[in-house]
Amino acid sequence: MTVHLAFDLLAMLASLGLSAVLYRWRLREIARPIMTRAGPGYALALVGGAIAGGYGLGALNLMLSDVAGIGRSILGALAGAIAGVELFKAWRNLEGSTGLIFVGAFCTSVAVGRIGCLLSGLDDQTYGIPTSLPWAVDQGDGIGRHPVQAYEALAMLAFLAFFVEALRRRAPLVMARGFYLLVGYYAAQRFLWEFLKPYAKIIGSLNVFHLACLALLTYAGVMLWRNRDVRA
């Protein structure tokens, strides 16, 4: 777990650094007005939701898979943070997307953190199912497995590259609805990788993370549709 902790810290530092750069470069004029109106309660709603969702979904998956321990889930943290923020915005009558400033940080955190998961071996409980593909990895039990953590890291790096380029061009779609694009993209790619993990199935071939992905895809689709005429 020392490796995982080191990469968690690295992910935090990298995401904070990139967030600061992107904020000063392109996001300040968009984010500052609505974040000022939101006040400190916004941060409490976001962090509280992320903690509840992250540990809640992670623990539920371990329980369903008959694995002892305390689970954490970045998917659950994202879903919980969204729920907390949307409830807070409804309470304060705040309109508009507030998540654009977190897109770069989320992509970076997942990309770096998943490498830590990969290097942590089987104890991390994020390993893939066995495969004979040339890039299979042995995570400590002598069995070649799908490096699903690397798949997810590469997928998020690809989105990060797209996002930064879109910011450079001030692409209207991304400037106005970039966070919802991120949520939909993350949920879609994560949905695919879940078929390559040995978690307990609860509906057909779907595990609890599949269902969470479907919920996030629905959320992203609804928000993109509702904000289809919004311009940054």
Buried (B, 14 or more C-beta within 10 A) or exposed (E): EEBBEEBBEBBBEBBEEBBEEBBEEBBEEBBEEBBEBBEEEBEEBBBBBBBBBBBBBBBBBBBBBEEEEEBBBBBBBBBBBBBBBBEBBEEBEBEEBBBBBBBBBBBBBBBBBBBBBBBBBEEBBBBBEEBEEEEBBEBEEEBBBBBBBBBBBEBBBBBBEBBBEBBEEEBEBBBBBBBBBBBBBBBBBBBBBBBBBEBEEEEEEBBBBBBBBEBBBEBBBEBBEEBEEBEB
